[in-house]
């Protein structure tokens, strides 16, 4: 059950990044933004992608903690 939740979260993160950059491409094609607007669009997409990356890293870290039972060892020694 827990693995499927993590898999769904990972798929959602990847999908979000793909949709973010697809939106940037559509903005470029449909609206022909000037340089300042395009810079703002790409910067926003890059920041959102970075946030998704760090969320994925946190998810991977939690998976590692569960897999190697590190979290139980840390909690037991405290």
C-alpha positions in Angstrom: 0.0 0.0 0.0 2.7 2.4 1.0 4.8 1.7 -2.1 1.8 2.4 -4.4 1.3 5.8 -2.7 5.0 6.7 -3.3 4.7 5.5 -6.9 1.6 7.7 -7.5 3.4 10.7 -5.9 6.4 10.1 -8.2 4.2 9.9 -11.3 2.4 13.0 -10.2 5.7 14.9 -9.8 7.0 13.8 -13.2 3.6 14.6 -14.8 3.6 18.1 -13.2 7.1 18.9 -14.6 6.1 17.7 -18.1 2.9 19.8 -18.0 4.8 22.8 -16.7 7.2 22.7 -19.6 4.5 21.9 -22.1 2.7 25.0 -20.9 5.8 27.0 -21.5 6.1 25.6 -25.0 2.5 26.4 -25.7 3.0 30.0 -24.4 5.9 30.4 -26.8 4.0 29.1 -29.8 0.6 30.6 -29.2 1.4 34.0 -27.5 4.8 34.9 -29.0 6.0 36.5 -25.7 8.7 39.2 -25.8 12.1 38.6 -24.1 11.0 39.8 -20.7 7.9 37.7 -20.7 9.7 34.6 -22.0 12.4 35.1 -19.3 9.6 35.2 -16.6 8.0 32.1 -18.0 11.2 30.1 -18.2 12.3 31.2 -14.7 8.9 30.2 -13.3 9.1 26.8 -15.0 12.6 26.3 -13.7 11.7 27.1 -10.1 8.7 24.8 -10.2 10.8 22.1 -11.7 13.3 22.6 -9.0 10.6 22.3 -6.3 9.4 19.1 -7.9 13.0 17.8 -8.0 13.4 18.4 -4.3 10.1 16.8 -3.5 11.2 13.8 -5.4 14.5 13.7 -3.5 12.5 13.9 -0.2 10.4 11.0 -1.4 13.4 9.0 -2.3 15.0 9.8 1.1 11.9 8.6 3.0 11.9 5.4 0.9 15.6 4.8 1.8 14.8 5.4 5.5 12.0 2.9 5.3 13.9 0.4 3.3 17.0 0.2 5.4 15.1 0.6 8.6 17.3 3.5 9.5 14.3 5.5 10.9 13.5 2.7 13.4 17.1 2.6 14.6 17.3 6.3 15.0 14.1 6.4 17.0 15.1 3.4 19.1 18.4 5.0 20.2 16.8 8.3 21.2 
